Amino acid sequence: SYFGLDAGELVMQTRSFVEVNGRKAYRFHATARTVSVFESFYKVDDFAETLVDFETLLPFSYALDVKESKVLRDARAVHNLESGQPGKMKFWDKKITKDGGVEERKLDWEMLPYSQNIFSALWYLRSFTLTPGKKIKFNLAHEGENIIVTCEVLRREKLSTDLGDMNTVVIRPSAEKNGQPHNVGQNLFWLTDDDNKLMVRMESKIKIGSIVGSLSR
């Protein structure tokens, strides 16, 4: 929602297991679409998917497909990472914008050990015990950069949702790169305070106001 109006729908799914290089893997999938009333301002029809090793929780790959009013984008990344060891990440990206035309990138860099990607990070966070005051750090490899993400559990909060009241924990992420703060925006996430740790709300500050995502039926 944006200024209290429904702007779009985000659907996150854990799909059926797949096999990658002979290993069992999770298949995490997400789609984002604007509702019809907002399409006249800015249309969004995106999807992202990451494949993650069932045992180590290390990603094998991710894919991003963006179809928006001002940009078309197709990005792919492949992790070459073994548990506890530095590895390589290969990244391909093709973007077409109305103003800038076609832009293509190919990146290949050495990741930090146990690196997640920007899509697997949320599912990885859910594997931890989340209690107020706890800070969880993990490595993130993203478009040629190695980033250290810290997720701080701020508090417990009872949240009213379309599916009734839910006990949640509130998470605030921050990041650093090369020992210096790295801007990831002002974001908060609410996860259920149980074994499932499902995301039921998120807030993101933008230049004008905030975008709010809340659980729906």
C-alpha positions in Angstrom: 0.0 0.0 0.0 1.0 3.6 -0.6 -0.6 6.4 1.3 -3.2 3.9 2.5 -4.2 2.7 -1.0 -3.6 -0.9 -2.3 -0.8 -0.5 -4.9 0.1 -4.1 -5.7 0.6 -7.7 -4.6 3.7 -9.6 -3.6 3.4 -13.4 -3.5 6.3 -15.4 -1.9 6.3 -19.2 -2.2 8.4 -22.2 -1.3 7.8 -24.4 -4.3 8.5 -28.1 -4.7 12.1 -29.4 -4.2 14.3 -29.6 -7.2 17.7 -31.3 -7.8 20.8 -29.2 -8.6 24.1 -31.0 -9.4 22.8 -34.1 -7.7 21.8 -32.3 -4.5 18.3 -31.5 -3.1 17.4 -27.9 -3.2 14.8 -25.5 -2.0 13.1 -23.4 -4.7 12.1 -20.0 -3.4 9.9 -17.9 -5.7 8.4 -14.4 -5.5 6.2 -12.3 -7.8 5.2 -8.6 -7.6 2.5 -7.0 -9.6 0.7 -3.6 -9.4 -3.1 -3.5 -9.1 -5.0 -2.0 -12.1 -5.6 1.4 -10.5 -1.8 2.0 -10.1 -0.8 0.7 -13.6 -1.6 4.1 -15.2 1.1 5.6 -12.9 3.7 2.9 -12.9 3.2 -0.8 -13.9 5.1 -3.6 -12.2 5.2 -7.3 -13.2 8.3 -8.9 -11.7 9.5 -12.3 -10.5 12.5 -13.6 -8.7 13.6 -17.1 -7.9 16.6 -18.6 -6.0 17.6 -22.2 -5.6 19.2 -23.1 -2.2 20.9 -26.2 -1.0 18.7 -28.2 1.4 21.5 -29.1 3.8 23.9 -26.2 3.8 21.4 -23.4 3.0 23.9 -22.0 0.5 22.4 -20.6 -2.8 23.1 -22.2 -6.1 21.6 -19.5 -8.3 19.1 -16.7 -8.6 17.0 -15.2 -11.4 15.3 -11.9 -11.7 12.8 -10.8 -14.4 11.6 -7.2 -14.4 8.8 -5.8 -16.6 8.0 -2.3 -15.5 6.8 0.9 -17.1 10.3 2.4 -17.6 12.5 -0.6 -17.5 12.9 -4.2 -18.8 15.5 -6.3 -17.0 16.8 -9.9 -17.1 19.4 -10.9 -14.5 20.9 -14.2 -13.6 23.6 -15.3 -11.1 25.3 -18.5 -10.4 27.1 -19.3 -7.1 30.1 -21.5 -7.0 30.5 -21.8 -3.2 31.3 -24.6 -0.9 30.6 -24.5 2.9 33.1 -22.4 4.7 35.2 -21.6 1.7 35.5 -18.4 -0.5 33.9 -19.0 -3.9 33.1 -17.3 -7.2 29.9 -15.7 -8.3 29.0 -15.1 -12.0 26.4 -12.5 -12.7 24.7 -11.5 -16.0 22.4 -8.5 -16.4 20.6 -7.0 -19.4 18.5 -3.8 -18.9 16.5 -1.7 -21.3 15.3 1.7 -20.2 13.4 4.4 -22.1 16.0 7.0 -21.4 19.3 5.0 -21.4 18.6 2.3 -24.0 20.3 -1.1 -23.7 22.8 -1.8 -20.9 24.5 -5.2 -20.4 26.9 -6.3 -17.6 28.9 -9.5 -16.9 30.5 -9.7 -13.5 32.7 -12.4 -11.9 34.1 -11.9 -8.4 35.2 -13.8 -5.3 32.6 -14.0 -2.6 33.0 -14.2 1.1 32.4 -17.7 2.8 28.7 -18.7 3.4 27.4 -15.8 1.2 23.7 -15.5 0.5 22.1 -13.5 -2.3 19.6 -10.7 -2.0 16.7 -13.1 -2.6 17.8 -16.0 -0.4 18.6 -13.7 2.6 15.1 -13.6 4.0 14.6 -17.4 4.0 18.1 -17.8 5.5 17.2 -15.4 8.3 14.2 -17.5 9.1 16.5 -20.4 10.1 17.7 -18.6 13.2 16.1 -18.2 16.6 14.8 -14.7 16.8 14.7 -13.0 20.2 14.7 -9.3 21.1 18.2 -7.8 21.3 19.8 -10.5 19.1 21.8 -9.4 16.1 22.4 -11.8 13.2 25.2 -11.2 10.8 25.7 -12.9 7.4 27.6 -12.3 4.2 25.7 -11.1 1.1 27.0 -11.2 -2.5 25.2 -8.8 -4.8 26.1 -7.4 -8.2 29.9 -7.4 -7.8 29.9 -6.4 -4.1 30.5 -8.3 -0.9 28.3 -6.9 1.9 27.9 -7.8 5.5 24.3 -7.6 6.6 23.2 -7.3 10.3 19.6 -8.0 11.2 18.7 -6.7 14.6 15.6 -8.1 16.4 14.1 -5.0 17.9 11.1 -6.2 19.8 8.1 -8.5 20.1 4.8 -7.0 18.9 1.2 -8.3 18.5 0.1 -7.4 15.1 -3.5 -7.2 13.7 -3.7 -8.9 10.2 -6.4 -10.1 7.8 -5.9 -13.5 9.3 -6.3 -12.3 12.9 -3.9 -11.1 15.7 -0.4 -12.6 15.4 2.6 -12.5 17.7 5.6 -11.2 15.8 9.2 -10.1 16.1 10.3 -6.9 14.4 13.6 -7.0 12.4 15.7 -4.0 11.2 18.4 -4.7 8.7 21.6 -2.7 8.2 24.8 -3.3 6.2 28.4 -2.5 5.8 31.0 -2.8 3.0 34.7 -2.6 3.4 34.2 -1.7 7.1 32.0 1.3 6.2 28.2 1.7 6.5 26.4 0.7 3.3 23.0 2.2 2.5 20.2 -0.3 2.3 17.4 2.1 3.1 15.1 2.3 6.1 13.3 -1.0 6.3 11.4 -3.0 8.9 10.1 -6.6 8.7 7.6 -8.4 11.0 8.0 -12.2 11.2 5.7 -14.5 13.2 7.1 -15.3 16.6 7.0 -19.1 16.1 8.8 -21.8 14.3 7.5 -20.8 10.9 8.7 -17.1 11.1 6.4 -16.1 8.2 6.7 -12.5 7.1 3.4 -10.7 7.7 4.4 -7.0 7.3 7.1 -4.8 5.9 7.7 -1.1 5.8 10.1 0.8 3.5 10.8 4.5 3.6 11.0 6.3 0.3 11.5 9.9 -0.7 7.8 10.6 -0.4 6.2 8.7 2.4 6.4 4.9 2.9 5.5 1.7 1.1 3.8 -0.8 3.4 3.2 -4.5 2.8 0.8 -6.4 4.9 -0.4 -10.0 5.0 -3.7 -10.6 3.1 -6.0 -13.5 2.6 
